[in-house]
Amino acid sequence: MQLGIIGLGRMGGNIARRLMLKGHTTVVYDRNAAFVENLSQEGATGVADLPALVAGLEKPRAVWVMLPAGAPTEDTINALSALLEPGDVIIDGGNTYYKDDIRRAQALSEKGLSYIDVGTSGGVWGLERGYCMMIGGDADVVRRLDPLFASLAPGMGDIPRTRDRKSDDDRAERGYIHAGPAGAGHFVKMIHNGIEYGMMQAFAEGFDILKTKSSESLPPEQRFDLNVADIAEVWRRGSVVSSWLLDLTADALASDPKLDGFSGEVADSGEGRWTIEAAIEQAVPVPVLSSSLFARFRSRQQATYGDKMLSAMRFGFGGHVETPKK
């Protein structure tokens, strides 16, 4: 299939590369001309603006927008909607707030355009590992685009199948789902990221306790000088807390045991806040998730070793840079 891609940063560029490796064709655009040129040399059709991107796509067109949530995505979709024709599809693969998806889908449908929201997880590793995708929008449109989603997804891989699972739809096992109507994909991804906050915070706090066990505030016989890099490594192998986040933790500690390369002033990209808002609207208690969000706020006032651990994990999966201030 053919796909237009707007935004060739940490994830958008690799989405194009993975699709081309799977035999699809791409027409790509980014304000950074160097990104466009690099992908052109790898087989993509690079263009200089949105009209050229639309002109380079066969009907019915499909355009994937991979830009930061908010104005960059909103402005781009508005511009696209004036260029595309009935039957074309706009796909938002960023971290958009799900209520914006619902509004956009309704507005675009009045122009005969389809809107698909794709919560996309995989970060900077997606080219190699594939992307876990949570998709919202019209089921028939999602089905038509399935070859693209199937190529981007991780596939079955070597993960054991879930015992007693029964389903006529194997897409979840291959790493992507049609979650529901417009907004459902980004809503599921939003909760995914909220859970991620809590898991990361648990690792960060645990390793902070391990690291400070040698504190002079403890009686001498209770002080342990623990090798946290070894602890992360042994937990990766057979422990019930083994995970990709722990793998990234072990990587960071192996190369920088004191995590001096990180400020520990941990940013939040919005999904955590939106998750807490949804919990309030639905009257669902979320003490762990809310505490993990507030811990990030606190880290910007007084960072700990655990906060540096959070920064290291964010860099590991998403390339987010939170380096020490000079």
N, C-alpha and C positions, 0 to 999 in steps of 0.2 A: 504493500500500500504506500501511498504518498502522504506525508504530513508536513505542514508548515510549523516551524518552531520559532517563537519569539522569546529571547532571553537565553543567552548561551553561557551563563555563569557556572557556578560549581555543579549544578545539577542539569541545567538545560543542555549544555554542550554534550554531556555524557549520555543524556537521553537520545540525542541525535546519533551519537556514535553507536550506541547499542542497537538502535533500530537499523542503522546501515549495515552493521555486522550480521543482522538477521535477514538482510535482503530487501529492506524497505528503502524508499527514497525520501530525501528531506530537502525542503527549501527553508533556509535559515536567515534570521535577521537579529542583530543586536546593535545598540548604539555604539558599542566598541567595535570598530571596523577590524581590529586585529583578531577578535574572536571569530568574526565571519570569515576572514581570510584563512585562518587555521582550519576551520571545518571545510571550507571549499577545497583546500588541498587534500582533505581526507575523503572527498567524494560528494559532499553536500553541494547544493546549489545555493550560493550566497547571494543575497540581494542587499540593496542600499536603503530601502525604506519599505513601509507597509504596503503601499500600492503595488510595488514590484513583487512583494511576497504573494499577494492575492492573485496577481496576474500570472504568476508562475505555477499556480496550483490547478489541478484538474477538478472539474465539478463532479459530484458535490465536494466542496473543499472542507478540510479539517485543519484547524489551526490550534496549536498547543501554546498557551501563554505560560511562561515560567519566569515570573517576575515577583519582586517583593509584594506582599499584601498591601492593600491600601491604594493610594493615588497612582503608583506606577501601573498596577494591574487594571484599576478602574479606567484610567485614561486610555490605556491601550485597547481595552475591550470596546469602549465607546467609539474609538477611531475605527476599529475593525468592523463594527456593526454598520458603519456607513459605507463600507467598501464591499462587504460580502453580499451574497444573494440568497433568496429563500432556498432552503435545503442544506445550506452550509452549516458547519458546526464549529463552535468555539469551545475549547477545552481549557479550563483553568487548573493547572497542576501545582500551584503554589499553596501557601497556607492561608487562604482567604477565610474570613469569618463566614460561617455557614448561612447566616441571615442575609448577607450580601448576595450569596449564591441564589437564594430564593427570589430575591428582588430582581436580580439580573435575568434569571431564567424567564420570569414573567414578562419583562420588558422586551427581551430578544424574541420571544415567541410571537409577539405582535408584529415583528418584522419577518416572520417565517424562518427565523434562525433557531437552531438548537444549542443548548448550553449544557455542558458536562463538567462537573467538578470532580477532580481526582486528588484525594489526599494521598500524597506520595512520600513514602519513607524509604530511605536507602542512602541518603546523604552523598558524600563524595565517593562512596564505595559502590554506587549503583551500577556503574559500567561493568564491574567485575561480578558482583553478587546478584544483580537484578534489583528491581524496585517492588516493594510491597505497596499495592495500590488499593484504595478504598474509593469506589466510584459512585457518584450520584448523577441522576438524570434519567431521561426516557429510556426504557429497557430496549426498545427497538434500535435506537441510535447506539447505545452501548454495545449491543450485539453486532451491529455493522462494523464498529471499530475494534471488535475483539482481536483481530490479528495483530494490531498494534499493542494492545494491552498484554496479550499472551507473549509477545516478543520482549517486552520490557520486564515482565515478571520473572522471578527467580526460577520458576518451574518446580517440579517435585523435588529435585535434588536428592540428597541422601538422608533427609529427615524421615524417621520412621512414621508410618501412617498412624493416625490416631485410632486406638482400639475402639471398636464398636461404632465408629462413625458411619452413618448411612446418609447419603445424599446423592441425588441425581445430577448435581452440579459440582464438578470437581475444580472449579476456578479457585475456591478458597485454598485448596491443597496446592494449587500451582502459584499462589501468592497474590491473588487479586480477587475482589468481590464487587458485585453490583449491590451496593448497600441500600439503595432506595431512590426516591425522587431527588430532584435538585436540592443540594444542600446536605444530603445524607452522607455523601462521601467525606466532605470536609468536617462534618460533625463527628464522624467516627475517628478521623485523623486527629481532631482537636482533643478528644478524650484520650487517644493514644499518647499524645504529647503530654497531657496532664499526668498520666500514669508514669510516663518517662521521668518527669520532674521528681515524683516521689521515689522511684527506684534509684535515681542518681543521688538524691539526697541521702537515702539510706546507706549507700556505699560510702559517700563522702563522710558522713558522721562516724560510721564504723571505723574507717581508716584513720580518722582523726583521733579516735580513742586509742587505736593501736600505736600510732605515731607518738602520742604524748605519754605513753606508759613509762617512759624513762624520766618523767618530770621530777625535778628536785622537790616538789611539794609532797611527794609520796615518801613513805618510809623506805630506807635503802633496800631492804629485803624484798620490797614489792615493786622495785623498778626493773623493767625488762627493756633491753635495747633490741627491739624487734625489727627484723628485716621485712619491711612491708612489701617489697617487690617479690620476695619469696612467698609471702602469704598470698598475694594476689595470684601468683603462678600456681600454687598448690590448690587453691580454691577453684581454678579453672578446670581441674582434672578430677571429675567425679563428684564434686560438691553440689549440693542442691541449689546453691546460689550462682552456679556457673551460668554465664550469659555473654552476649556480645558486649554489653557494657563492661563486664568484668574483663573481657579480653582487651578492650581499649584501655582499661585501668592498668592492666599488667604491662601493656605496651608503653604507656606513659611512664610508669615507675621504673621500667627497665632502662629507659634512656635518660631519665631525670628524676632520681629518687626523692629529691627534696622539692621537686616541682618548682624550681626557681624560675623557670621560663614562663610562669603563669602568674597573673596578678591576683586571681581569686575574686575579682570583682565581677560577679557572674550576671550576665544579661538575661533577660527573659524576652522571648520573641513574640509574645502575645497569646499563644495558645493556652498557656497556664492560666492566665487571667480569664480568658473566655470559658475555660472549663469550670472555674469557680463560679462565674456568672450563671452558667447553665445549672450547676448544682443548686444555687440559690433559687433559681426560677422553678426548679423541680423539687425543691425541699429535700434534697439528698445530702446527708451529712458527709463531708469529705475532709476530716481533720488532717490526714496525712498529706493530701494534695495541697490544701491551703497552706499548711505549715511549710511545705517545700517551696512554695512561691514566695512566702514572706521571708524565708531564709535567703533567697536571692536578693531581696531588697536590702536585708541586713548586711550582706556581703559587700555591698558598695560603700558601707560605712567603716566596717572593720573586718577584713578578710582573714580567714583561718586556713590551716593546711587543708582541711576538708573542702573549703571553697575553691582552693587551687585544684583539688581533685575534680570538682565539678567543671572547672574551666578546661581541664585536660580531657575529660570525656567529651565535652562539647566540641573541642577541636578534633578529637578522634573521629567522631561520626559525621560532623557537619562542616569541618573546616573553620569554625568560628574562632576568631583570634582575640584573646583577652590577655595581652602580654603586660608585664610590669610597666608602670609609668616611670619615665626617666626623671 
